[in-house]
Amino acid sequence: MNLTDDQIEFISNSLAFNGLKNKDIKEDIIDHICTTIETSNHTDFKTAYEEAIHKLGGYYNIKLLQKETKQLLYTKTILKTKRGLYFSSLAMVLLFSIGLIFKMFEWPYANIALLAGLSVLLFIYLPILFYNKYKQSIINYQS
């Protein structure tokens, strides 16, 4: 069976309607469905299309594939932000601790260490934390 442009458009619209948003994955799934339909023995497009979707595991598995792919793509970004959170929190705690110890013993530079710890908190740790939360919410929303 050869597919017409209208049938390919129907497949694309159907996948978009059922939650497939990633352009690259959508093109691959459309190609796979078209190949399955063209090699099937059915003469009816609707029956062949339903069989192709069934072979892929249904729309739920297609959405699950999209979610897993997105998580794999953003794994590097997530690891970098978590590493940044770890090191900035370590620097912040060390600077605050040094500042407090210096303050208790009334040594010089106590205020500078406390100010440096506060600066790390405000300008490094919190922005990375909020960026990480924002990216996670985008990933969860799009999945």
N, C-alpha and C positions, 0 to 999 in steps of 0.2 A: 504494500500500500504506500503510495506517495502522499506526502502531506502538503496541504496548501498553506499559503501565508496566513489565511484566516484561522486555520487549525493551530498553527504555531502560536499565533497571537492569543488564541483561546487558552493554550497551555500556559503561556506566560502570565496572562491575567488570572488564571486559576491559582497558580503558585503564589502570585502576589496577594491575592485575596486570602489565601490560607496562611499568610504570615512570612513568606520567604522574601526577605528584604535585601540580602547581600547580592550585589550584582554579579560577582564572579561565580558564586555558588549557583545562583539562579541560571546562568548561562550553561554551566555544566550539567545541572539537573535537566534543563530543557533539552540539551543535546542527548542525554541519556534516554529520556522519555521518547524523543523522536526516533532514536535508533531502535528502541524496543518496539515502538508502534510499527515502524516500517518493516521490521523483521517478523512481526507476528502474522499469524494465519487468519486473523479476523479481517473481515471486509468493512465492518462497522467501526467508525472512528471512536465513538463513545465507549464501546466495549473494550477496544484495544487500549484506550487511554486509561480506563479504570483498571485494567490488568497491569499496565505499566506502573501506575501509582501503587497498586497492591504489591508488585514485585519490589518496589523501593521501601516497602514497609508502611505506606500510608503517609498522610500529611504530617502526622506527629513526628515520625522518624526524620522527615525532611527538616522540620523545624529544629529537632534535636541535633541534627548534623550541622545546621547553621550555628547553633549555640556553641557546640564543641569546637567548631572551627574558629569562631570568634574568640573563645577563651584561649585557644592555642596561639592565635595571632597576638593577643595582648599579654601573654605570659611574660615575655621579656620586659615589657613596660612595667608590669606589675612587680616583677622582681627588682627592677631598678628603683622604683619608688619605695619599695619596702627596705631595700638596702640603704637608701637615702634617709628614710625614717630612723633606721637603726643607728646609723652613724651620727646623725644630728641629735638624736636623743642621748646618745653616749656623750657627745661633746657638751651638750646642755647640762647634763647631770654632773659631769666632771667640773665644769666651770662654776656651777652653783655650789658644789661641795667645796671647792677650793676657796671661793669667795666667802662662804660661811665660816670655814676654818680660819681664814685670814681675819675675818671680822671678829671672831671670838677672841683671838689672841692679839687683836688690835695691831696687826701687821700692816705694812703699806700695800697698796694695790688691791685691797679687798673690794672697794667699790668698782674698780675696773673689771675684776673677775665676775662680780655679780651682774654688772651691766653687759658684759660679753655673753653670759649665760642667758640673760633676758633677750638679748639681740638674736641669739641662735634660736630661741624659742619663737620669737615673733616673726623673724624674717626667713628662717629656713625650715624649722620643724612644722609649724602650723600650715604654711603654704603647701608643703609636700603632703601633709595629712589631708588637707581639704582637696587637693588635686587627686589624690588616691581615691578618696570617697566619691568624688565626682566621676572619675573614670569607671569605678565599680558600678555606680548607679546607671551610667550610660550602657555598660555591658549588660546589666540585668534588665534594663528597659527594652533594649533592642532584641534580646533573646526571646 
